[in-house]
Amino acid sequence: MEAENYAVSARDLVKRFGNFTAVDGINFEVRRGEIFGLLGPNGSGKTTTIRMMLGLLSPSEGMVEVLGIRVDRHTAKIRPRVGYMSQQFSLYNDLTVMQNLEFYGKAYNLGNALLKERIQDALEMSGLVGRERTRTRDLSGGWRQRLALSAAILHRPEMLFLDEPTAGVDPISRRAFWDLLYRLVAQNVTVFVTTHYMDEAEHCHRLAFIQHGKLIAYGSPERIKKEMMRGQVLELAPSDTTRAVKILETARREGRLPLEEVELYGSLVHVIAPEMKKHQKAIASELHRAKVDPGQMAIIEPSLEDVFIACMR
């Protein structure tokens, strides 16, 4: 793909803090007009990566270009063209919705007429019409995140950086927030997002998994599932999920069953092993011996969560 089709290009990107390496030689590209997700556990290097892309931190080694501009050399040229939502809600709780938007619009040097038009557009897009005089502290988590997104797009950025934007927000509000992101992408905005939610990751066009500062998987959700999954997934609905996990995990550790992973999955249990058809009867027998009914058992397509857990292990 031609370089101009990339919104972000990172090459051998490294960030050290003293003797600690937070980001360790990562390489990736973000295509223009896509939602790109960066997933990893706490402390894996996600926020540090975003801060280097925004020019808030300088790389120890390597380089990153955003919208075709070398960040460490021309940070001031990039900032007017991007929007950013941090992990922590960054608007003013004692101001109303309208006052926050007016404040941020003026910070972006939007003139009065243009600012009024942009605020109205943002209010309509985010569904905040009718809440203009509500103090921000009185908004629910979901509405606060919509307000933060509205403030981040007032200057019509070409690219948005969102650092765990829906952390602590209920599922319905999270879904509404992602609907807003897809509307922005339809307007040719590129979105780079970090998240802990696997259902959100499924909605990204492409993903990267990061652990201990290194990328360990990279590609579309479908490609990652295909290339990174080490076995098949057996889904069980046992009579006692907690005991079932303990029994099968013990059998795995002691070598009685050749299992890769045993994980609780809501009210179900997911077991991963190569050539799972050969092991279904042995798994059922192990549970029966412990007087746990394995319930319905079926080999299923792996979820992104299955793959993520396997990669992190």
N, C-alpha and C positions, 0 to 999 in steps of 0.2 A: 504493500500500500504506500502511496506517495506520502512524504513527510507532512505536506500541508493538510492531509486528511486526519492527522493526529491532533487532538486537543492537548494531550500530555505525552511526553516522551522522556522516560527516566533511564539513565545509563549508569550502571555500576554505582548506584547511590548508596553512600555510607554516611552515618552520623554517629559520632562517638561523644560521650560525656565522660571525660577522664578515661578510666580504664574500661568503662562499660560501653559496649557497642549496641546502640538501640536499633539501628537499621544497618544491615550487613550486605552491601553489594547487590541491591535489587535492580531488576530490569523489567520494565513494562511499558505498554502504550495504552492510551485511552483514545478511542476513535471519536471524532466529532459526532454529536447528535446521539450518543448512547448513554445509558446508565451503567456506570462501572462501579462494582462493589469491592471493597477491601474488607476481608473478614479475618478475625484472629482473636485470641483470648486477650484479657487485660494485660498490658505490658508487652505486647508483641511488636509494637512499633507503628501502629496505625496512625495515631495522632502526630507522632514525630514526622511521618511521611507527608501528611497533609501540610504541616507547618513548613516543611522545606519547599513544597510545591507553591505555597503562598509567599515565600520569601521571608517568613517570620523566623526561620532558622537557616543558617548557612550549612551546606553539606561539608562533611569532613573530607570526602572524596566523591568523585563522580559529578554528574550534572543532571539537571532536569529542565526541560523546556515546557512552557505552558503557552498555548495558542501561538506557537512558533517563536517564542521569546525565551532566551536564556535567563532563568529566574535570578541567579546570583549576580548577574551583570546589569539587569534592567528591571528590577523589582517595581519601580514606580510606574513603568509602562503597563504592567500586568494588572495591578490592583484595580484600576477603573473598569476593567473588563471582566472581573470575576466577582462572585458573591460568596459569602462564607457564613455558615451556621456552626457555632462551636458546640461542644458537649453540654456545657452549662448554658442555661437560658441567659441571654446577654442584654435583654431590653430592660427598660426602667419600670419597675413594678408600681411606682407611685404615679406614673403618667397614664393617661387613657390610651386606648388603641390609636386614636387619631393623633394624639400628641407624640407618641412614639414614632409613627410613620412620618410626621412632619419633621421631627428632629433628624431622623436618618436621611430623609430626602434632602434636607438642607446640607447635611454632611456630604452628600454626593453632589452638591452644587447644582441642584435642580432648581430652575426658576419657578416663580410662583404659579404661573399658568400650567407649565409642564408638570410641576409637582402635584397640583390638584388633579390633573388627568391621570397621572401614574398611581396616585393613592386610590382613586376611584377604581381603576383597573385591578389593583391588587386586592382591594376589599371585595370586589365581585368575584375574582378568581378564587379567593380563599374562603368565601362564604361569610365574611365578617361584616357585611352590610347589616346595619341595625345595632352593631356593638361598638360603634365609633366612640361613644362616651363612656364605655365600660373601662374601669381601671384594670390595668394588666394583672394586678394581683388577684382580681376576682374572676379571671378566666380559668377554665379547666386546663389540664396539661395539654390536651389535644388542640384547643383553641390557641393557647400560648405558642405552640409550635407553628401553627398556621400564621400567626402574627409575625414570628421570627422569620419565617420564609418570605412573607410579604415584604418585610423590611430589607431582606437580602436581595430582592429582585427589583426594587424600585428603579435602579439605574439601568435596568435591562442588560444584565451581564450575559456574556456568551457562555460562561461556564459557572456552575455552582459546586462548591465544596461543602459537604454536609457530614459533620462528625457525630455519629450516633444520634441523629436528629429525633428519633422517636423513642429514646430510652425512657422507660417509665410511663409510656402512654398506652392507653387501652387499645385492644385489637381493632375496634371499629374506627377509632380516631387514626390509628396507624394506617389503615386501609385508605381512609379519606386523604391522608397526607400523601400517600403514594399515587393516588389518582391525580393530585395536583402536580406531582413530579412528571407523570406521563403527559400531562397537558403542556408542561414546559418543554419537554423533549419534542413534542409535536411542533413547537415553535423554534426548533433547532438549537435549544439550549443543551449543553453537555452537562451531565451530572456525575460527580464523583462522591460516593457515599461509603461511610463505614457503618457497620451494623452488627449486632449480635443475634439478630432474628433470622432464622433460616427461611421462614416464609417470605421475608423481604428479599433475601438473597436470590430466591427463585425468580423474582421479578426483574433482576438485573440482566442486561444483555450479556455482559461478561463479568468475570470475577477473578480475584486473586486471593489465595489464602496465605497469611503471613504468620510465622511462628519464630520467636527468638530473633526477630529482625530479618529473617530470610523468607523469600517466597517459596512455598512448597507446592503450590498448584496455581494454574493460570489458564483461563479460557472461558468458554460459555458454560453455564450450569450443566448442560447435557454432556459436553466434552469432559468436564471434570468428573462427572459421575462415571463415564465410560472408562476413562484412563486411570483414575486414582483408586477405584474400588477394588479391593484385593480378593473379594469373594462374593458369594450370594447372600441375600438377606432372608432369613426365616422369621416370619412374624408369628408370635404365639399370643393367645388370650388365656393365660393360666388362671386357675382359681385363686392363687395367691401370688401376685406379681413380685412382691418383695422377696419372698422365699425362693421363687423360681430363679430370680437373678442371682441370689446367693448360692443356690445349688449348682447352677450352670457355671458360674464364675469359679467356684471351687473345683468343679470337674475340669475346667479349662486349665487352671493353675497346676493341678496335679497330673495333667496329661492324659486323663481318661477320655476327654473329648477334644478333637483337634479344632478348637474354635479360635477365631481371631478376636472377636468382640462379643460381649454380652451387655446390652444396655436397656434400661427402662425407657419406654417410649409412651408416656402417658399411662393409660390403663393396659398397655400391651408391653411385650418384650420383643426386642429385635436381637437376633443372634446371627453373627456373620461367620462364614466358613467357606473355604473352597469346596466346590462340588457338593453343595448342601444336600442334594438328594440322597447321597450316601449316608448322611448322618442324622436324618430326621428321626428314624426309629430309635437310634441310640439316645437322642436328646429326650424323646418321649419316655423311654425306659428309665432314664436317669431321674426324671421328675416323678414318674409313677413310684419308683422305689422309695422316694421321700414323701409319698402320699400327697403329691401335688398334681392335680389334673392339668395337663398341658393345654386343654381346650382346643379350639380351632388352630390349625397350623397351616401356613401357606408361604411358599417362596414368592417374594414380591420384588418389584423394582426398587433399588435403593433410593432413599430420599437424600436430599443434599445434606441433611443433618447427619445421616449415617456416614456419608463420605467425609464430612467435616470432622466428626469425632474420630474416624479411622485415621485421617491425616494428622490430627493433633496428637494422637497416641504415638 
